[in-house]
């Protein structure tokens, strides 16, 4: 039976506060007439449509359509999406600490986070999460699964995973998990290395922890790697600039209302000589940081030209728990230098050699090849094994005995059940091993240049 639903067009009500500036620019009478017409179209379609449609899905579709006509950075979030997005921006959450992905209706563990409850319990990369507190989550999305797994601190959650065809159950106590956006190390050349993957609320504190280690080891030269850092919060970028760039304006934010905010650094003098790595994946808040370093002449920018996203989105929670993020301003770097659709050009342009990962067939995740099978999945496994240094015949897609024995070796060394079947866990582990190996066989010329510049 067709489901008749009553649709309340609450888009305008929920967003009225957001659109007060623009309301008078609308032809209100025509707009109200258009909204009424849209209601009638929806009623008509649902009356004639063959299948059931949820009211929530209709409304979400209308919101998505509206925000889709604004720009690529304006988004409507359902309540679950909004909650998750706010949590991720905060840089911490309460749960078990596991990265997951939905593949063909199954939730696959990409990796347990370091020092997380999931890692301590023994959950492994490639595990298939089947049950959460006894609930079969087959067909659930990654977000739906995350919502089930997360909960209050010090509460228990029961996770059932499929590993090598068997169900393994884990009783795990939820803890506060820090999403680490910062990695640090000391290179052989007595240069500190900071990799910042995102600007979250906790990023500056994590950077301070790494700098403390550098100070203890008398490190005064630092490479800040912002490659493929797509941005984050403006405040986090400004806070981090206060650790590296001396006092004065670092970014100007001009709003559609005509208001301008000026953000500054209060650092009296630089404590470190810095080189900043960027590439085409460096955007938004990353360009705020790199632009300030470049235009204040307080470091060397190395790599390739950044993305060029010089606009600011504001986030607004709505009364039903959902939220919207849309473009409200454009920012300019030091001396009001434009960034949007321009980007930051490095002081030293260096291209890194690329590794052609596209030559490896993508695992279908629908087959589990065994000895004697012939398929692209076998070919991919052979090619990866050969790249990793395993001794096999020339890859041809035929699962022969030599490859079978090498798969068993690979499974043994990666804590997988060593039975020779190229199952989903093994396929995931092969991909992870290849991704981890790529940096070892491709020289990072950008990082090498940064170290050379600092040691001149």
N, C-alpha and C positions, 0 to 999 in steps of 0.2 A: 504494500500500500504506500502511496506517495505521502510524504510527510509535509503537511502544511505548517509553515512557520510564520510567526509574526516578527517582523524585522524593525527594530528601532534604530533609526539613523542617528546614532549618537556621536558621529564624527565631529560635527560642528560644535556640539555641546562640550565635548571633552577638550576640544582644542581652542575654545573661545578665548582663553587667556593668552594663548600663543599668537593669535591672529588679530589682537586688538589694534596693532599698528596699521594693518593692511585692510581692516574691515571696511573703512570708508572708501577705499579704492574699488571695491566690488560694486557691481550693479546689484544691489541687495534684492530687489524685486525679482529680477531675472534669475538670480542665484537660487532664491527660494523656490521659484517655479521649476528650475532644473533639478533641484533635489527631489521635489515632489514627483517629477517625471521619472527620475531614477528609481524611486520607491516602486512606482507602478511597473517599471520594466522588470525589477527583481521579482515582484509578486507574479507577474505574467510568466516569467521563465520558470519559476519554481512550480507553478500550477501545471505547466506543460512538460516539465522535465521528467525523464523516466525514473530516475533514482533519487534516494534520500540525500538530502544535503543538511549539514548541521548549520544552525544559525551562526555559531561561532566562526565556522569556516567562511561563511558569506561575508561577515563583518571584517574578518582578517583580510579577505581578498580585496574588499573595498578600501581598507586602509593602505594595503600594499600598492594598490593602483594609484591612489592619491599621492603617496610619497614617491612613487616611481616617476612621476612627471616633474619632480623638483630637480634633483641631481643625483649623482651616483652615491652620494654620501648621506642622503637623508633617508631615514629608516623608521618603520613602525615595528615595535617589539611587543609580542604577546607577553602576558604576565610572566610566564616561565622564562622566555627569552630575555626579558628585561632584568629579572632577578639574576640570571646567569651572567649577563653582561656586566652588571654592577659588581658582582662578585669577582669576575675576572679582572676588572679594572682596579679593584681594591688590592689585588695581588695575593690574596689568601682566601681560603674557604675551609669549611669543616667537612671532612669526608675521609676517604681512605687513600687518596693520592694516586690515581691511575688515569693514564691517558687512553681513551677508547675511540674506536671508529666503527661505524655501521657499514657492513659489507654484506650485500645480498640477504638482508633481513637478520643478520647475526651481529652481535656486538663483540668485536675483537679487541683484545687488549693490545694497544700499541706498545706501551711501556709503563711499568710502575715507576712513579717518581722516586728519586733518591731519598733514602731515609724515611720513606712514607710507611704508614701502617700496611698498605698493600704489599710493598716489597718485603717488609719484615714478616708478614704472614706467609709469603711464598708464592704469591701470584706472579705469573711470568708472561713475558711478551708472547703473543700468539694464543693465549688462553681465550676461549669463547665463553663469555658470560651468559649463562643460561637462566639462572634464578637470582632474584634479589628478595631476601626475606621470604623465600618459598614461592614467589610469583614468577611465572614463566614470562620472560621478557622478549621472547622471540618476536620479531617484527617491530619492536620498539626502536625509536630513533636514539641517537647518541644523547641528545638533550633529555629525552624522557628517562633514559636509563640513569643519567647523571643526577636528575632530580630525585630518583628513588634512592640512589646510593648516598647522597649527601643528607646530613641531618645534624642534630645537636651534638656538641662535643661530649665525649665520654659515653655515648650511647653505642649499642652494638648493632651491626648489620650482618646478615648472613648472606654470603656470596657463593653461589654454586657455579663452577666453571666446567667446561668440557675440555679435557686435555688428553690427547691420544685416544679418543673414543670413550673415555671414562669420566664420570662426574666426580669432581672433588669439591668438597664444601669447606668454606672458611668462615669462622666467626671472628669478625674484625671490629675493634673498637675505633670509632671515628675520632679523629684528632684534627687540630688546626693544621692545615697544610699550607706552607708558603710556596707560592708560585714564583720560582726564582727566575728573574729576568736578567740576572747578572752572573757572569762567570769571570773569574780572575786567576791569573797565574803570573809567575816571574819567568821571563825568557832567559835563555843562556847568556844573552848580551847585557844582562842586568837592566832590562827594560820591563816595566810592568805592562801587563796585557789585560784589558777590560773588554769583555764582550757583553754588550747591552742589547737585548733582543726586543725590548718594549719599554715604554715609559709608563709605569704603573705607580700607584700611590706609595708602594714600598721600594721603588727602584733606587731612590737617592740613599735610603738607609742601607741598602745592600751594597751600593757603591762605596759608601763610607766604611763599611766593614772591610772591603777589599783594600781601600786606601790605607787603613790602619795596618794591614799586613805589609803593604809596600813600605810604609814609614818604618816599621820594625826592622825591615831589611835594607833601609837606606836607599830606597828606589825613588828617584826624582824624575825619571823619564817614563811616560806612559802612552801606550797606544790605546785609543778608545775605538773599538770596532762597532760601528753602527750600520754595517751592511745588512740589508734586508730587514732593517728595523722599520716597520711601517708606521711608527708613531706611538700615540697614547695620549696622555693628558698634557696639556700645556703647562700646568703648574709643576708637574714632575720634571719636564725639560728645563724650566726656569730654575727650579731648586738644584738640579744637577749642574747647571751653568754656574751657580753660586760657589761651586767647589773648584771650578777651573778657570773662569773668566773674571777679570777685574771689574770694579764698580762702573756703573753706567747703564743706560738702556740697552736691553738685549733683544726686545721684540715689541712691536707696536700692533695692537689689535683694533681694527676699525670696524664698528658695528653698523648695520643697516640703519639704525636709529640716528646715526651721526656721532655717537659717543666713541671716544678713543680711550683704550686702556694701555698704559705703558708699563712694561715689566722690566725690572732692573736687577743687576747683580750688585751686591754690597761687599764683595771680596776685595780686600785692600791690595793684596799682591798675590801673584801666582805662586803656588807651591810646587807645581810640576810643569815640566816641558812636555807638551802634548802633540801627538799626531792623531788625526781623526780619519777613520776609513769609512767611505760611503760608496754606494752604487745605485743603480737604477731602482732598487727595492727600498731605498731609504727615503722616507716621506714624512710629511706633516711635522710632528713634534721633533723628529730627528733633524729635519731641515732647520728648525728653530735653533737647535743646539749647534749644528754645523755652521749655519749662517753667522751666528754670533762669534764663533771661533775665527771664521774666515775674515769677516768684515771688521773685527776689532784687532786683527793681525796678532792673535795670541795662540797660534798653533798652525800646523800644516794640514790641509785637507788633501787626502790621497784617495785615488780610486777612479770611479766614473761618475758622470753627472747624475744627480739625484732625481727623484720622480717629479717634483714640482707640484706639491699639494700645499698651497698656501692659504687654505680656508679653514675656518673653525666651525665645528658643530657643537651646539648646545644640547644637553640632555634634559628632558622634562618628564617626570613621572606623571601618570594620569590617574584619575580617581578609581579606576577598576583594577589597578595593579600593573597595567601595561605601561608603555613608555614610548616616547618619540625622540629621535635625534635628528636635527636638521641644521642646515648651514645658516649661521647667523652673522658671520663676520669674515673678514679677510685679514691676514696678518702680514706684516712687513718686517724685515730683518733690520739690523743696525743701520742707522741713517735712513730709515724707511725704504730700504732696498727691497723691491718686489721679489716674490718667490713663486707665486701661483703661476703654473704653466711655464715657468722658467727654470726652476730648480737651482741647485747649488753646483757650480762648476768647480771641480777640485783644483787646488794649486798645482798638483802634479797628477796628470792623468795616466793611469796604469790599468791596462786590461789584464785580467787573469785568464790563463788558459782554461778551456771548458772541457768537461768530460762528457762524452756523448752517451748519456744513459738511455736515450731513446732506442739504441740498437738492441737493448735487452727486451724481449717480449714481456708484456705485462701478464702476471699470473691471473688466470681466469677466476680463481677462487671458487670454481664449481667442480673441479676434478681433483682427485688425489692419486696421482700416477703411481703405479707399482711396476715391478720388474717386467719388462717386455712391452710396456705401453709406448705408444708413439704420439707425441703431442707438442704443441708450443710450450706448454708448462714444463715439459721435460727439457726442451731446448733452453728455456730461460734458466732453469736450475743448472744445466751443464755450463752455460756461459758464465754464470755467477761463480760457480765452483772453480772454473778455470781461471777467472780473474783473481780469485782469492788465493790461488796457488795450489789447489787440489789437483791431483794427478788423474786426469781422465783422457779419453780419446777425443778427437776433434768433435765439438758439439754438432749433433745432427738430429736431435729430437727423439732419438731412439734410446729408451731406458735400458741400457745394457748392464752387465754384471759389474763392470769396472766403476761406472757411475753409481750403481747401487751401493757398492762398498764405501765409496767416498761420501755418499749421503749419510751412511751410518756413522762415519767418522765425524761429519759435520754435526749430526744430531747429538752425538756423545759430548762434543766440545761445547755445545750450546744448551746443555741441560734439557735436551728433548729426548723423548722415548726413542731409542735407537732400533727401529724396525724397518728402515729403508723406504717406507712409504713417504712420498712427498706430499704430506698432508698440509692443511692450512697453516698450522703452527710453524711447520718447516718452511713453507713459502714465505711467511712473514719474517722469520728469522733470517732467511737468505737475503731478502730485501734490506733488512736492517744491517746485516753484515756488509753488504755492498755499499750502502750509504755511509757507513762508518769508515770504509776502506778508501773511498774516493779521495778524501783530503790527503791521504798518505801518498797517493800516486800523482797528485797534481800540485805543483809548487804554487804556493800563495805568494805571487809576486807583489801584490799590494801590501801585504804585511811585511815582506822583506824590505820593500822600499821605505816603509814607515820606520822600521828599525834602523835602517841605514841613515835616514834623515836625522833621527834623534841622536845617533852616535857620531855625527860629523864633528 
